Amino acid sequence: MTAPWLHIVGIGEEGMDGLTPAARAVVEAAEVIVGGDRHHVLSDAVTAERLSWPHPFDALIDQLHGLRGRRVVVLATGDPLWFSVGARIGRAIDPGDIAYHPQLSAFQLAAARMGWSMADLETLTVHGRPVHQMIAFIQPDARLLILTTGAETPAEIARFLTERGFGQSRMTVLANMGGAEEARFDGTAADWAHAVPAFNTLAVECLAAPDAALLPRVPGLADDLFRSDGTMTKREVRAATLAKLMPMRGALLWDIGTGSGSVAIEWMRAARSARAIGIEPRADRRAMAAENALALGAPRLDLRECSAPAALDGLPAPDAVFIGGGLSEAAFDAAWAALRPLGRLVANAVTLESEAVLLDLHARHGGDLVRLSVDRAEPVGRYHGWRAAMPVTQWSLVKR
């Protein structure tokens, strides 16, 4: 086994003085050091060739491959494998070629400053990512540690909290942790007005008002939380649909006929890093789905202007497929062929014509066939009565 040629070293505000002896020796022996401006300042006493992050950032992997054979160090902040560059490099370069040297992460330092148990909070990053994705984690009494994008991010998150009835949530910005210029800013979401350093970590203790929006990550959000033209998978059927689709961490859903995006959005909210591609030919519905995705914390919903089955060619293989619109034998055949082993497929039908397609597919492929009926109590004069929604025929199966 050959020794690693690439070392990825976590460094904090203490700079070289904060490294372990082994990590310090690696940095001091480097021929090439790759990192951001801040990292180079923190290690400026070391004589080595200096390279900054490339633009675009994805060019980093090619850059590193070109340095093979030299003593290369990549400097990262804190723990290189916790929402950091080390994970990206480790997916592209043989792990046997890499040695990691972690430092205390911003999350660990922030938890210590706040006196919070790491086991009892959520760690998030919006650094270089859409800030709206943190909305899915706004829950009563939740504690959040968030790596931010810049000085404006805490105010943006304060607005998200306030708009959803969490204005009294306590917020703390921690900057330059572990260094001589460490700073702390405290306040509430509703009154947040601090000017903070660009490089910061945000701690949020979510406190809900009596009228706060309750947006659990368990599927089955209220229908009125989605903007739609009425043709959407309704709350009870949506919850049953997601149960059969089985959202899992990092898994990809194809939502064929996505409409308002309700199923895709709840899929993404239900599991960390879950992804979804929404296939919808109508521009007005794609616009509604995009608006819903931002409002409900799924900004990475990938919306495609196309129809099945032609739209499915060339897409990354899904872990689950939902056919809520545009059901046809051809759409099923294309989706089923692309579905990964142990993938789940769910198709819902409301019309007699689409139900006939489901019955034929069930006869040939098996799976579970159920009919879902929902009655809601509604006013009838001075009294109340049951009003039935249109029944939904649901077919589901697992690819084995």
Secondary structure, 3 states (H helix, E strand, C coil): CCCCCEEEEEECCCHHHHCCHHHHHHHHCCCEEEECHHHHHHCCCCCCEEEECCCCHHHHHHHHHHCCCCCEEEEEECCCCCCCHHHHHHHHCCHHHEEEECCCCHHHHHHHHHCCCHHHCEEEECCCCCHHHHHHHCCCCCEEEEECCCCCHHHHHHHHHHHCCCCCCEEEEEECCCCCCCEEEEEECCCCCCCCCCCEEEEEECCCCCCCCCCCCCCCCCHHHCCCCCCCCCHHHHHHHHHHHCCCCCCEEEEECCCCCHHHHHHHHHCCCCEEEEECCCHHHHHHHHHHHHHCCCCCCEEECCCCCHHHCCCCCCCEEEECCCCCHHHHHHHHHHCCCCCEEEEEECCHHHHHHHHHHHHHHCCEEEEECCEEEEEECCEEEEEECCCEEEEEEECC
